[in-house]
Amino acid sequence: MQGKRILLGITGGIAAYKIAFLIRMLKKSGAEVRSIMTPASCDFISPLVVSTLTGNPVGIEFWNKQTGEWTNHVEYGLWADVMLIAPLTASTLAKMATGNSDNLLLATYLSLKCPTIVAPAMDLDMYQHPTVKRNLLQLEDDCVTIIPAERGELASGLEGEGRMAEPETIYTALSSFFNRTQTGSLKGKKVLITAGPTYEAIDPVRFIGNHSSGKMGFEITKACLAEGAEVVLITGPTNQTLTHHRLQQIDVVSADEMSEAVKSNWESCTIGVFSAAVADYKPKAVAPSKMKKSDTDPTIELVKNPDILAWAGANKSKKQYLVGFALETEDLLQNGMNKLKKKNLNFIVLNTLADEGAGFSVDTNKITILDECNKQTEFELSSKQKAAENIVEYLINSIS
Ligand code: CTP
């Protein structure tokens, strides 16, 4: 972030109060910050707070009513390396989508020479409204990067999607924006991604499953979308959500369903990234009604599930590129190499539960990539978002 010039646009939502924390983080990391606030945002955070924290005057009006001095919105646009608008309200979103410039922030947005990143914040029903969804799609088409709103408690007392991403998340998105050397490297490529766990039914109410959250697969999906790819995401049950006009999400429950979805889509894709934690076994028979307790201990007979990745490897054309994952508890590299060869992969992403911070239920991961030439690349412990970006960057370098 050192020396980066961030133009921070603040609009009138309650999440504006959190921006003070973001400014502190940006300043501490060496960034220069200037801010433009919409008149409505001044009801939620004082311009004095923003100017004190940024160390710069805040732009609010087109001109100063006392001195008659004009604020040059074009100059703001020329100065910035990136414009971040956070929080982004439904009103400013709609104006950005239609090219309305009735305040300084909007006029600056229309004059920008640099990329724009936005962090929407709205109440539950507003965020779900078709006009808001349509306007967000329009912004994406206009090459604006969207940091999606998160789920949680909203100021209205409702619970759901609409909270502005936390300052830490916005900070990470900004720093990965500056770290990214290439953009649009996967434009024109269709990527098939598997994610999440599979649930194998025992009876209508019980199943065999695992603790996979699906986060890694969703982060890889985001990283591929950010590079311009079209993505077919085939996911087991998960709480993760993602909407994007280049994303086709296919929800499945069992390994058999995931296998069918992969078989129908693999041929049309050029890249496969298989991060799903597929259950290796399923009950041989699914009880047609809820199994009752009995005096004897029941035994569930298991049979093998299809190995979906191995099928994709066996049906891989010369033009296709295939990436697998492996979670190992011992002999990480040897087991990884065996899987890479057996499943005909181009590279495999390894992680081990022996590493603190890696695994299903944590937000971080420590990965090693092993390729077909036995080259090992170890990465530092990082967020799953960063790990996903590393994997996608490695993928881009490997295919180009
Ligand atoms: N995989 C798959 N279908 C399966 C099992 C695994 O597609 N039925 C994929 C996973 O998505 C992952 C890779 O294969 O990309 C490795 O999964 P893993 O369970 O570690 O490997 P297995 O071959 O099942 O070996 P083991 O469980 O014996 O370690």
Boltz pocket constraint, residues with backbone or C-beta under 6 A from the ligand:
constraints:
  - pocket:
      binder: B
      contacts: [[A, 194], [A, 255], [A, 274], [A, 275], [A, 276], [A, 277], [A, 278], [A, 279], [A, 280], [A, 305], [A, 306], [A, 307], [A, 308], [A, 309], [A, 310], [A, 323], [A, 324], [A, 325], [A, 326], [A, 327], [A, 339]]
      max_distance: 6.0
